[in-house]
Structure formats: C-alpha cells, structure tokens
Amino acid sequence: MTDADTAIVSREDLRVLVRNAGLDPSDQQFEEMFDAYQHVKAMLDRLNRDFGFADEPAHVYSPLKF
C-alpha cells in the first residue's frame, strides 16, 4: 500500500476523479486504484508532450533511430 505522505494524489482527490468517471468502487477496489494511480501518474508525467501543433505522429517518428 502507498504511504499517504508520499502519495502523488490524495485519496480525496482520487475519490473525486473516480466519482466524476461514474465509478462506484468498493473500499478494497478504491485502495487498489489509489495504489495503481500513483504509478500511472508517474508514467504520464514522463510522456513527451513537446510536439508542435503541426507535428503528426508519422512526421515525428523516425524508424532510423531504432
């Protein structure tokens, strides 16, 4: 279980997100979501979002780099 002091999002904030999504999880399910969200949020923060408006995926992918 994630320590509440080191959590990326609070339980209350996540509860709001879950309710806005139309979900009504049990307490056990919510705790699993809380633990998982800490990892998901960290992964989302690492995504590259520095693409320009006109950059399309086909134009920013270079197969020569692989």
C-alpha positions as CSV (number, residue, x, y, z in Angstrom):
1,M,0.0,0.0,0.0
2,T,1.3,3.5,-0.8
3,D,2.2,5.7,2.1
4,A,-0.2,8.7,2.2
5,D,2.7,11.1,2.9
6,T,4.5,10.2,-0.3
7,A,1.3,9.9,-2.5
8,I,1.2,11.9,-5.7
9,V,-2.5,12.4,-5.4
10,S,-4.6,12.4,-2.2
11,R,-7.3,9.9,-1.6
12,E,-9.9,12.7,-1.5
13,D,-8.7,14.0,-4.9
14,L,-8.7,10.5,-6.4
15,R,-12.2,9.9,-5.0
16,V,-13.4,12.9,-6.9
17,L,-11.8,11.7,-10.1
18,V,-13.3,8.3,-9.7
19,R,-16.8,9.7,-9.0
20,N,-16.5,12.0,-12.0
21,A,-15.8,9.0,-14.1
22,G,-19.1,7.4,-12.9
23,L,-17.5,4.6,-10.9
24,D,-18.6,3.4,-7.5
25,P,-15.8,1.1,-6.3
26,S,-15.8,-0.9,-3.1
27,D,-13.3,0.2,-0.4
28,Q,-10.9,-2.6,-1.5
29,Q,-11.2,-1.6,-5.2
30,F,-10.6,2.0,-4.3
31,E,-7.4,1.2,-2.4
32,E,-6.2,-0.8,-5.4
33,M,-7.0,2.2,-7.7
34,F,-5.2,4.5,-5.3
35,D,-2.1,2.3,-5.3
36,A,-2.1,1.9,-9.0
37,Y,-2.8,5.6,-9.8
38,Q,0.5,6.6,-8.1
39,H,2.3,4.6,-10.8
40,V,0.1,5.7,-13.7
41,K,0.5,9.4,-12.8
42,A,4.3,8.9,-12.7
43,M,4.2,7.3,-16.2
44,L,2.0,10.0,-17.6
45,D,4.4,12.7,-16.3
46,R,7.2,11.1,-18.3
47,L,5.4,11.2,-21.7
48,N,6.9,13.6,-24.2
49,R,4.4,16.4,-24.9
50,D,6.7,18.8,-26.6
51,F,5.4,18.3,-30.1
52,G,4.3,21.3,-32.1
53,F,0.7,21.7,-33.3
54,A,1.5,20.7,-36.8
55,D,3.6,17.6,-35.8
56,E,1.8,14.5,-36.7
57,P,2.9,11.0,-35.4
58,A,4.0,10.0,-38.9
59,H,6.2,13.0,-39.1
60,V,7.9,12.8,-35.7
61,Y,8.6,9.0,-35.8
62,S,12.0,8.1,-37.3
63,P,12.5,4.4,-37.9
64,L,16.2,5.1,-38.5
65,K,16.6,5.7,-34.7
66,F,15.8,2.1,-34.0
